[in-house]
Amino acid sequence: MATSFLQVDKLTKSYGDRMLFEDVTFGVSEGDKIGIIAKNGTGKSTLLNIIAGKESPDSGEIIFRNGLRVGILDQTPVFGQNTTVMDYCLDVRHDFHDDDEARDYADRCRQLLSQLGINDTGASIATLSGGQAKRVALAKVILSEPELIILDEPTNHLDIAVIEWLENWLKRSRVTLLMVTHDRYFLDRVTNKIIEIDQRQIFTYDGNYDYYLRRRRERIEALTSELAKVKNTLRKEQEWMRRQPQARAGKAKYRIDAFYDLKSRSRVNLTEENVALNVKSSYIGSKIFEAEGVSKKFGDKVILDDFTYTFSRYEKLGIIGHNGAGKSTFIKMLQGLVPVDSGAWNVGETVKFGYYSQEGIAFDDNKRVIDAITDIADDIVVNGDCRYSPMQFLTHFLFSPADQQKYIHTLSGGERARLHLASVLMQSPNFLILDEPTNDLDIVTLGILEDYLRGFKGCLIVVSHDRFFLDNIVDHLFVFEGDGVIRDFPGNYTDYREYTEERRKLSEPKKAQEQPKEKPRNNRESSNKMTFKERKEFETLTEEIDSLTAEKAELEAAFNSGEVVDDILGKSARYEEIKAILDEKELRWLELSEKS
């Protein structure tokens, strides 16, 4: 029987007259990898905050196993002032027995940070981007060697390479997991249990996200069938209640009680409220958008280098690349928000941009939701002839009349995202530019947005780390490889991943492909202590990773130098080979490092 790590017992939480969940009970056992799913505003993050001790429930209790090591990654980590990356990570432990142990731990910190793309360990955290800071916080959680790890939207602000690294680490690690995420591929590949918050209750599904979708559909169908039977019986009982006023006084009390129970059960609302994206684009002409020899750099950092491209009507383009490669700068440049160094953008006369920015709109937090829309327009015309008042339009984005009177500073991240989306689409753009649109939208709203974008009669550019979203939307990709290099790949993200994996395999030395399979370990080797052989392997891996990391850094420096690189094809192939080998060795290093 699995060891119980955490028990949630009869937990209830409300804000004013708004009930989030009531009498919720569930357990987390050793080995569970649980994903929590719910619509925005129904209590996902609140539940995690209560479990983490950051909020108090109205009633109920949280019981952890004595001595359990718990690591928590907040959705937006908070750091101390003037803290360096290394000091922040080293703060996890102070129980070193000697200097050698402290040095070994510092080396482990540097190795892990390097795997997460953080090489300047002396940098102040205050100078890091949101994505870099999130990776540092993630490193600190992993270094604390938790038995239970709690993650709130761990993929937000991470690039795809780091998301896939974390995905692989969680799959291979023995750590128990409780997380909230909207990343559907991440859920499908990591979790073995899903907890859904719905109708103020929780429903548990023993499987991954794909299994959850199937079983949830079955649950809703069964509830719908049962509700129909309840309502049919209720109609008959209502007739009896009307016909038998005298008989109700005595012997039929049980039937009267049953009637009121039926009446209560019939009030269950299985209708799912969803965002209604019925806004069409305005007409877009044949001339869309052209880039002619556009170049841009900041100091020595090259964003674009003589970039030329012609956008076509109804094109759906995805943009991917590591954090800092210039993706957000690129889409700001093509709208004229950031000036070019040279070259020109030629925009068609009919083009009408709609920009959903990663930073969001600078709403006045002291205004009400309805005011944010009326400030843009008092009369909203969509699809050419459909007119809405701001209040009517907001109801399509799940803002009830009461919600529209809320002050913006009280909104959740998901509610702000919906308000931002409404403010963009109300203007009927025909060239949509979406910068990380999936960060704060729930899974249901994401599905509806995907349906809308697939049928969108205009141009679309989407910057996203959400692989599922990219697979469902885009026709081709711009891959930002750094140093101003942009590869145009014909296909979606999964197509691109398969292509790069095939290239990696072809570039592997034949000897590496023919290595014999590792022999099964005996019982002694499978214990939680390193064997002598594993200790030697760990030391060798550390040296190899250092050497490969240094070689990778040298190649990156050559690529970023702006000078002509001899044998560029050979060096590029070696660079891809090094990345693949590092991934393999770093995963093995992590596996061994968990043994003490």
N, C-alpha and C positions, 0 to 999 in steps of 0.2 A: 504494500500500500504506500502511495506517494506521501512524502512528508508535507504537512500543511505549513505554508509560509505565512499566509495572511487570511484572516476571516473578516468579512464585512457582514455585519448583523443588523438587520432592520433599520437601514439608514434612510433618513428622510431629510430633504432639503428644499426650502422654498425661499423666494425673494418677494416679500410683501404677499400679495394674493396669488402669485405665480408659483405653482408647484412644479419643481423640476423632476423629482422622483420621490417615491413613497414606499417605506418598508422594504427597501432593496437588500437582498441577502445573496451573497455568493462567496466562494473561496478561491484562493490561488494556491496551488500545490507546486512542489518542486518539479521543474521540467516543463511547467505550463509556459506557453508563449501566446499571450492573450492580446487581441486587438479589441478596442472599444469603439463601437460605431453608433452614431446618432446624428440627427439633424442639428444644424447650428442652433444654439440657444436652448438645447434640451438637457445640458448638464454634463457633457463629457469632461471638459477641463475642470469643472467644479468638483466632479467626483474624484479626479486625480488629485486635486488640491486638498480635498478632505483627507484622502488616504495619506498624502504626504505631510499632513499636519499643518497646512497653510490656511485652511478654513475650518470652521466648526460646523458640524451638522446640527439640524434642529433636534434630532433624536437618533438613537442608534449608536453603535460603537465599532471601532476598528481594532482588531487584535492581531499583532505581529508575533511570530515565533520569537522567543527570548534569544537575544544575541544575533538576530538576523542582520546581515550587512545589506543595506539598501542604498542604491545609487539613483539619483533623480536628475534628469535632464529637463529643464524647464523649456517651454516654447520660446521664451525670450530670456536667456540667462542674464543674471545681474552680476557684475564684477565690482571688485573694490577699486578705489581710486589709485592711480599711479602703480598698478601692478603689472609686472612683466609676465610674459607667457610662461616662462620657466618657473618663476616664483609661485604663480597661481597653481601650476600642476604639482609642484613639489609640496605644496601645503597639504596634500592628501595624507602624507605620513610624516611622523616625527619620532618613530620608535626604532631608529636604526641602532644596531649594536656597535658598529664601528664605521670608520671612514670608507672602507671598501664596500660595505653594504650600501652606504649612501651614494657612492659613486655609481655602483651598479644600477641603483634605482634611477639616478639622473640619466644614465645611458638609456635605460628603458623608456623614460619620458621622451628623450630626444628621438628614439626610434619610432615610437608611436606617433608623435607629432609629425615626423617626416612622412609616415604612411598616410597621414591625413592632409598632407600638403602644406604643413607649417614648418618652415625651415629656419626662420629667424626667431629663435627662442628667447632672445633678449629684447624683443620688441615690446613696447607698451601695449596692453590690450586695448587701451583707449584709441589707439591709432588703427586698429583692425577694422575690416569691413564686417557687416553682419554675418556673412557666411563664414569668415575666418574665425570670428569670436565663437560661433556655434561649434566649430570643429575643436577649438581649444576646450570648451566646456565639455564636449563629448569625450575628449581624451582624458580629462580629469575624472569623469565618471568611470571610464574603463579602468583607469589606474587604481581606483579605490577598490577594485576586485569585489564588486557586489555579488551577492547571491541572488538578489532580486533587483532588477533595474526597471525604473518607471520613466517612460519617455512620452513627452507631450509634443506632438507634431515634430518628430525628429528630423524629417526630410526637408522641412521649410528652410530656405536659404542655403541649402547644400547643393552643389552641382552633382550631376549624374554619376560621375566617377566615385565620389565619396559616398553617395547613396548606395551604390552597388558594393562598395567596400564594407559599409556598415551592414548591409543585407547579408553578405557572406559571413561576416564575423558573428552576427546573431544566430545564423543557421548552424554554424560550427561550434559555437560556444555552449557550455553547459548552463549558462546563466538563465534564470527564470525571468520572464518578461511580461510587463503590463504596460500597454501603450495606447495612445490615441493617435491615429494618422488617417489622412484621406488618400494616401498613396496606395492605389489598388494592387499594383504589382508587388509592392512591399508587403502588404497584408497577405497576399496570396502565397508568397514565397517564404515568409518567416513564421506566420502564426499557425498554431494547432488548435486554437479555440477563439471564438468570436463572442463577445458580449454586446448585445444591442440594447440601447435604452429607447423604449417606445411606449407611448401612452403611460408615462410615469413609472413604468415597470422595467425589469430587465428580462431578456431572453438569451439563453446560453446555447451555443452551437458548437459541438465538438468536432471542429474541422477548420480548414482555412477559409479564405474569403469566397472562393468559388463554391465551396460546399455550403457556406452561409447563404449565398444567393439562392441556391436551389431549395434549401430547407425553409428559408423565410417565405419564399413564394408558396410553398406547400402550407405553411402555417397560416398565411393570409387567406388562402383559398378555403382552408378548413374553418377559420373564424367567420368568413363570409357566409359559408353554408350554415354554420351553427346560428349565426345572427338571423338569417332568413327564417330558420325554424322557430327561434325565440319569438320573433315578431309575429309569425303566423299563430303560434300558441297564444300570444298576448292578445291578439284580436278576439279570439274565442273567449278568453277569460274576461275581457272587458265587457263582452255581451252578457256573460254570466253575472258580473258585478252590477250591471245595470238592471238585470231582470230579477235579482234575488236580494232586495234590500233587507227583508226580514230575516232570511236564512243566515245572513252574515253575522248575526248577533251571537251565535253560539258554536254549533258543531263544525262549521266550515271555516273556523279561524285559520287552520293550517293552509286552506286554499287561498285565503285572503293574503296571508304572509307570502305564499308562493307567487301570488299575483304581483305584489310589490317588488319581490326579488326579480321576477321577469321584467318588470318595468325598468328596473335599474340596469339590468343586463342589456336591454334593448337600446340604451342610450350610448353604447360604445360606438365611437366614430371611427370607422375604418377607412374613411376617405382621406387620401394623402394630399395635403396641400403642397403644391409645387410652384416654383417660379414659372410664370407664363411669359416666355420669350417669343412673342408674336410680332416683334418689330422687324420690318423688312428694311433692306438697304435702299438708299436713293439710287437713281440711275447713274451708271458709271460708263464713260465713253471708252473708245478703243485705245486712246493714248492714256496710259496709266502713270507710269513713273519710270524715269531713266536715271541711272547713275553713270557719270562720265568721268573717269580718271580721278575718283575721289580718294584723297589721302588725309590721314589724321594721326597725330601722335601727341602724347603728353611727355615732354622731356625725351628720354630714350625709349619710352614705351610706344610701340607702333600699334595703332588700332586698325587702320586701313592703309593699304599701299596700292595706289593706282587701281582702285576698285571700279569696275565697269559692269553694269547689269541692266537689263530691261525687264520690268515687271509686266506680266500679262494679265488680262482680264480673268477674274475668278481664281487666281493663283492662291494656293494655300501653302505657306512656307513656315517651317519650324526652324528655330535657331537654337543650337546647343553649343556647349564649350565650357571649359572650366571657369570658375569664378575669377573675375578680373581680366578675362580675355577681350572684353569690350562689347559684349552683347547689348547691354542697356545703352551704352554710349552710341552704338550704331543706330538703334531705332530712334534715339533722340536727335541724331544728326539728320536723318532723312525727313524729320518733321521740322527742321530748322531750329530746334531747341538748343543744339550745340553747333557752333560754326565749323566748317571744314577748313583745312589748311590749304588745299588746292582741289581743283576739279569742280564739278557742279551737279546738282540734282535738278532734273527737269520734270515738273509735276503737271499732269493733265488738268485741264480747266474744270472738269467735272468731279475731280477727286475731292472727297470730303472725309478727312481723317476722324477716327474715333480712337482715343488713346486711353487704355486701361493701364496705369502705371503701377510699378511694383511698390512705389512709395505711397500710392493712394492720392486722393485729392486733398488739398489743404482745407478741409471743412472747418468751419468755425465751431469748436466744441461746445460753445455756449448757445448755439442755435438749435432749434428743433429740426427733426428729420424733414418735415414738410417744408420748412423754410429753405433747406439746402436745395430743393428742387425748384421752388418758386423763384429763388434767386437766379436760376438759369432761364426759366420760362414760365409764364402764367398759363399758357395755352400750348399743349403738346400735340403736334400733328405727326402721325406715323402712317406708313404705307400710303402716303399721298392724300388720303381722305378721312382717316380715322382720327377724331379729335378726343383728347382726354384732358381732364383737369389734373393738376399735380396729385391730388388725393386719389383719383381713380387710377392713375398710372402707377402709383406706389403700391396699390393693392396687388398688382400683377407681380410684384417682387416681394410678396409676403409681409408687407407692412400694413397691419390692420390700422383702422382709424386711431385706436389708442396708441399703437406703436409710433405712428406718425407724429405724435405729440411728445415723444421722448426727446430728451436732449442728447445731442450726438455723443457727448463724452460718456454717456451710460451704455452705449452700444457695445456688443461683443465684436470680436474681430470679424466673424462671419457676417454680422449685420452691416458693419461698415463696408465690407466687400460687396454686399448686395446693393447698398446705396450707391457705391462707386459705379457698379455695373449699370444701374438704372440711369445715372447721370450721363454715362457714355452713350447708351443705346437710345435714349430719348431724342437724340439729335439725328437719328437715322443715318449713321455714317455708311459709306460704301468702301472704305479702306480701313479695316480694323487692325489695330496694333495692340496686342495683349502682352504685357510684361509680367510674367509669373502670375497668371490669373488663378492658379489652383491653390495658392498658399492658404487662403482663409475660407474657401468655399467647402461646404459639406459634400459628401459623395453623391447624394441625390441631385443637388444643384449642378454639380459637375457633369452628371449624365445629361441633364436637360440642356446645359450650355453646349455640350458636344453635339447633341442633335441639332441645335440651332446653327452651329458653325458649319456642320456638314452641308446644310442647305443654304448657307449664306451666299447671296448673289452679289458678291463683291470680292475685293482682295483681302487676304488675311495674312498677317505676320504674327507668330506667337513664339515668345521666348519662354521656355518651360523646362523644368527638371522632371516633370511628371511624365514618365514613359508611356503609361496607359493613355493619357490625354493626347500625346503626340501621335501615337499609333492610330488613334481614332480620327484624327483631324487632318494631318498634313499630307501633301503630295510629295514634297522633297524637303531637304534640310540644307541649311548653311551650317557647316561645322567650323567654328572659330578655333583654329589651332594655335593661335598666338603669333606674335610678330607680324601682324597684318595679313596672315594667311587665312583665306576662307575657302573651304572646299564645298562645292555644290554637289550634294549626294542625292540621286534620284530614288527616293523611297522614304519610308517612315523610320522610326527609331529602331524597331526590332530588325528591320532589313539592314540598317547600318551596323548594328551590333553583330549580326551574323557575318556581315562582310569583314569587319575588323577582326573577328575571331578566326575567320578562315585565313586572312592574311597573316595573323600571328602564327597559326599552325604551319603555314607554308614557309615562314621565315625561321622556324625552330631548327636547330641543328639536328641532323638525322639521329645522332647518338642519343639526344634527349628524348626523341620519340620512341627509341627502342629500349629505354631503361626497363629492367624487370620490375614487376610489381613488388611492392614492399611486403615482406613476410609478416604474417599476423604476429602481434606482440603476445608474449606469454603473460600469465596472470600478474607476475611481479612487475612487468613493464607497464601494465595498464593501471597501476596504482596511481595515486595522486602525487607521488614523489618522482622526480626525475631519476632515471637510471644513469649509470656512468656513461653509457652510450649516448643517451639523450642529452646529457650535460655537454659532451663533446660536440654533438650536433648543434646544440644551441649556441655554443661559442663560435663554431664555424659559420653558422648562419649570420651571427652578428657581424663578423668580419666581412662576409660576402655581401650582406646588405649595405654596409658602409661603403664598400668598394663600388658596388653597382650604383648607389645613390650619388657618389662622387662623379662617376662616369656620366650618369644622366645629367647632373648639374653642368658638367663641362659641355655636353652637347647642347643643352638649353642655352648656355652662354654664347656658344658659337652661332646658334640659330638667331639669337636676339641681338647679336653684335652689329648687324646692318652691313657686315662685310661679306664678300663672296666666299662661300663655303665649298672647299674642294670635296668632290665625291658626295654631293648632297643626297643623292638617292641611297647610297650605301649607308651614310650616317643616319638618314631618316629611318631606314629599315632596322638599323642597330638600335635606334631610340625606341621603336615599337617593341623590339625584342626584349630590351632591358625592362620596359614597363611590365611586360607579361611575366618575365622571370621574377621581378620584384614582387608582383602580386602573389605569386605562388610561394616564394620564400617568406614573405611577411606574414601570410596566413599560417604557415607552419611555425614561424617564430612566435606568433601570438598563442598558438595552440600549446607550445612548450612552455611559454612564459606563464601560463595559468597554473602550471605545476610548481610546487615550491619544494 
